[in-house]
Amino acid sequence: MNLRREIQNIPKGIRLISWATAIRYIGWGFVEGLIPIFLFSFTGSYAESGLLSSVYDIIFIICLPLAGMLADRTASKKIIISGLILYPFIGLSYFIAGVTSMLAFVIIARVMNGFAYAFDLVGRNTYFRRHSSFQNASTVFGYFETLSTIWWLVAMIASLWLVAFVKIHYLFLLLIPTVLVAIFIITKLKSDMDEPIKTSLGKVFHFGYFLNIIKEIKTWDKGLRLITAIVFFLSFLGAIVEFIIPINAYSNGANIQYAISINIIFAIPTLFGFYLGKIIDKKREFGIIFGILLASLLFLAYHFVDFKPLQLLIFLGIGIAFQMVTLGCDGITTVIAKSKEFGVVSSIMSALADFGNIAGMVALGLIVDKKGMGFGIFTALTITTMLLFVIIKNKKYIATAMPVRYERGNS
């Protein structure tokens, strides 16, 4: 495979957005692995930390329908920039929270983050789906995941060293310069829709148009509904690895570098998203089934392992499993959804993922608070096993799904 040629086959606009996001993720890489511990310092319990974290998720979910409907009517470029302009203020709010120990500024930061990421994510995913094809849908998302994660991980690894010398809240200031560069790059993107955003807002803000979302979900076939269930439960399970386990490790005596390392190891498979996407594009339903099976086996293994280096290897394996499932779901969603409703579909999928994340942080947090980490892992194992059974039983709905469109946009 000629890698350079394969990358050149990805539309220029998709590559441009991917690079802009990768630069923005450098700023987040310095702080994202520290956010669970930062929030825990304000609350002192897993469940309360989950509730504080979910402020972001709730706002994100509320804003998704608006972002999705606007994305179906106006240029993705405008949607993305509408979200990115808030990130400098998010970094500043986290910094002030750290300096003053005022919880209110954490809440303000989480609220702005929810709005900002809803627009950034929906605008990006809508553009990707408009400009990809039946053959390369998973590859496009895999390319983005690989490129953006490389720089995110570089920054996160650097934070292992920086956190020994710099207080956590100072690192949030790094969000400001990186997002300004990202905004500059996105301004170079060609518009893919003509309707002004002011006109789109006027059409979106009426009750009848919001009812169209419910009507849209009712028209989904069983394959798309199965994908939504997978997306929900994958995010539910991700909360225990990305949020609860790092807090648990740190509160039980592990150093902060080890807690950050959990998220680093879990994210490493994303570096290979481009290659995994090309493989999974050939048989997406197999990638989903194999990924869920692998996750089940690894949750079972973690239940019996106390040796930290071996635990990190298990997190690496779970990361591979989750990446396979994610790319399979992205690919199937892209080829069976209606092109004129990519924005709404993207927003609904993202909302379900965030519902899963909230449920995972709070429900699993309560379980770990009351019953301990062992019972939390057993719960994750039970869910993955049940999900695997449901997917295998209904495999035909995603294995035989054919695209309802075969359109390509111009990059």
Summary of the structure (lengths in Angstrom):
residues: 411
radius of gyration: 20.2
end to end distance: 23.4
largest distance: 58.4
contacts: 1529
relative contact order: 0.16
helix: 83%
strand: 0%
